[in-house]
């Protein structure tokens, strides 16, 4: 397990981190994002989509729950669990996304991941915390997640 803390001075820095992740992470990567409203979760995923080469506008799937983008380097599965309680989340069988059972392997990015009952064995945790105009990002690899050298960030 590796952990690193980053200072993100503004929206552009948050999206730049997302772009870097999108350019480097392989299919099969899972990102679990946590943070208060307005902490930058969707902004980071917008950058992730840019790094993957996705042309579509990436918006938070708060009401649709899941947005799938298939036109990038690898597919992006963007999930937002904000409106659900853990029991409702469990009934969605979201593990099919990170196990690649019913969808092609891609990058799975889950906002409000603290609502997950079952987590994958290997993932990158990203905690975002608003600090006035800036943000602090805590990135932690869990399990055998080794798709990224956090020291490069």
C-alpha positions as CSV (number, residue, x, y, z in Angstrom):
1,X,0.0,0.0,0.0
2,X,1.3,3.4,-1.0
3,X,-0.1,6.8,-0.1
4,X,0.7,10.2,-1.3
5,X,-0.8,13.6,-0.6
6,X,-1.0,16.3,-3.3
7,X,-1.9,19.9,-3.2
8,X,-4.2,20.9,-6.1
9,X,-4.1,24.7,-6.4
10,X,-7.2,25.1,-8.7
11,X,-9.6,23.4,-11.0
12,X,-7.0,23.1,-13.7
13,X,-4.6,21.2,-11.4
14,X,-7.4,18.8,-10.4
15,X,-8.2,18.1,-14.1
16,X,-4.5,17.8,-14.9
17,X,-4.2,15.0,-12.3
18,X,-7.2,13.3,-14.0
19,X,-5.6,13.7,-17.4
20,X,-2.4,12.1,-16.1
21,X,-4.4,9.2,-14.7
22,X,-6.3,8.8,-18.0
23,X,-3.1,8.7,-20.0
24,X,-1.4,6.1,-17.9
25,X,-3.9,3.8,-16.2
26,X,-4.6,0.5,-18.0
27,X,-8.0,-1.1,-18.6
28,X,-9.2,-2.9,-15.4
29,X,-8.2,0.0,-13.1
30,X,-10.7,1.0,-10.5
31,X,-10.8,4.5,-8.9
32,X,-12.8,5.0,-5.7
33,X,-13.4,8.7,-5.0
34,X,-14.6,10.2,-1.8
35,X,-15.1,13.8,-0.8
36,X,-17.7,16.4,0.1
37,X,-19.9,18.1,-2.5
38,X,-17.8,20.5,-4.5
39,X,-14.5,18.8,-3.6
40,X,-13.6,18.0,-7.2
41,X,-14.6,14.4,-7.8
42,X,-16.4,15.1,-11.1
43,X,-13.7,17.6,-12.2
44,X,-11.0,14.9,-11.7
45,X,-13.1,12.5,-13.8
46,X,-13.5,15.1,-16.5
47,X,-9.7,15.3,-16.7
48,X,-9.6,11.5,-16.7
49,X,-11.8,11.4,-19.7
50,X,-9.7,14.0,-21.5
51,X,-6.6,11.9,-20.8
52,X,-8.4,8.9,-22.3
53,X,-9.2,10.9,-25.4
54,X,-12.9,10.9,-24.8
55,X,-14.6,13.7,-26.9
56,X,-18.0,13.6,-25.2
57,X,-18.7,16.0,-22.3
58,X,-18.3,14.2,-19.0
59,X,-21.1,15.0,-16.6
60,X,-21.9,13.6,-13.2
61,X,-24.4,10.7,-13.5
62,X,-26.1,11.7,-10.2
63,X,-29.5,10.8,-11.6
64,X,-28.6,8.2,-14.2
65,X,-26.1,6.5,-11.8
66,X,-23.8,5.3,-14.5
67,X,-22.4,6.9,-17.7
68,X,-20.4,4.8,-20.1
69,X,-17.9,6.3,-22.5
70,X,-16.5,3.9,-25.2
71,X,-14.7,6.2,-27.6
72,X,-11.5,6.7,-25.6
73,X,-8.3,4.7,-25.4
74,X,-10.1,2.3,-23.1
75,X,-13.8,2.6,-21.9
76,X,-14.6,4.8,-19.0
77,X,-17.4,3.7,-16.6
78,X,-18.4,6.7,-14.4
79,X,-20.6,5.9,-11.5
80,X,-22.2,8.3,-8.9
81,X,-23.6,6.7,-5.8
82,X,-24.7,10.0,-4.1
83,X,-28.4,9.4,-4.1
84,X,-28.2,5.8,-2.9
85,X,-27.9,4.0,0.4
86,X,-25.5,1.0,0.8
87,X,-28.3,-1.5,0.4
88,X,-29.5,0.1,-2.9
89,X,-25.9,0.1,-4.1
90,X,-25.5,-3.6,-3.3
91,X,-28.5,-4.4,-5.4
92,X,-26.9,-2.9,-8.5
93,X,-24.1,-5.6,-8.6
94,X,-21.5,-3.1,-9.6
95,X,-18.8,-5.6,-9.3
96,X,-19.7,-6.6,-12.9
97,X,-17.9,-3.4,-14.0
98,X,-14.6,-4.1,-12.3
99,X,-14.7,-7.8,-12.9
100,X,-15.3,-7.2,-16.6
101,X,-18.1,-9.8,-16.7
102,X,-20.7,-8.0,-18.8
103,X,-18.8,-5.0,-20.1
104,X,-15.4,-4.7,-21.9
105,X,-12.6,-4.0,-19.4
106,X,-12.1,-0.3,-18.9
107,X,-11.5,2.2,-16.1
108,X,-14.2,2.3,-13.4
109,X,-14.4,5.6,-11.6
110,X,-16.9,5.7,-8.7
111,X,-17.9,8.9,-6.9
112,X,-19.2,8.6,-3.3
113,X,-17.6,5.1,-3.1
114,X,-18.1,5.1,0.7
115,X,-21.6,3.7,-0.1
116,X,-20.1,0.6,-1.6
117,X,-20.8,-2.6,0.4
118,X,-18.4,-4.7,-1.7
119,X,-15.2,-3.2,-2.9
120,X,-12.7,-4.6,-5.4
121,X,-9.6,-6.2,-4.0
122,X,-7.3,-3.8,-5.9
123,X,-8.1,-0.1,-6.5
124,X,-6.8,3.4,-6.3
125,X,-8.5,5.4,-3.5
126,X,-8.7,9.2,-4.1
127,X,-9.9,11.4,-1.3
128,X,-10.5,15.0,-2.2
129,X,-10.8,17.7,0.4
130,X,-11.7,21.4,-0.3
131,X,-9.4,23.9,1.3
132,X,-10.7,27.4,0.5
133,X,-9.8,27.8,-3.2
134,X,-7.5,24.8,-3.4
135,X,-7.9,21.1,-2.8
136,X,-5.9,18.4,-1.1
137,X,-5.9,14.9,-2.8
138,X,-5.0,11.8,-0.9
139,X,-4.1,8.9,-3.3
140,X,-3.7,5.5,-1.8
141,X,-3.2,2.2,-3.7
142,X,-5.1,-0.7,-2.1
143,X,-4.4,-4.4,-2.7
144,X,-2.1,-5.1,-5.6
145,X,-3.0,-1.9,-7.5
146,X,0.3,-1.1,-9.1
147,X,-0.8,0.5,-12.4
148,X,0.7,3.8,-11.3
149,X,3.8,5.0,-9.6
150,X,2.4,7.6,-7.2
151,X,5.9,9.1,-6.7
152,X,5.7,10.4,-10.3
153,X,2.9,12.7,-9.3
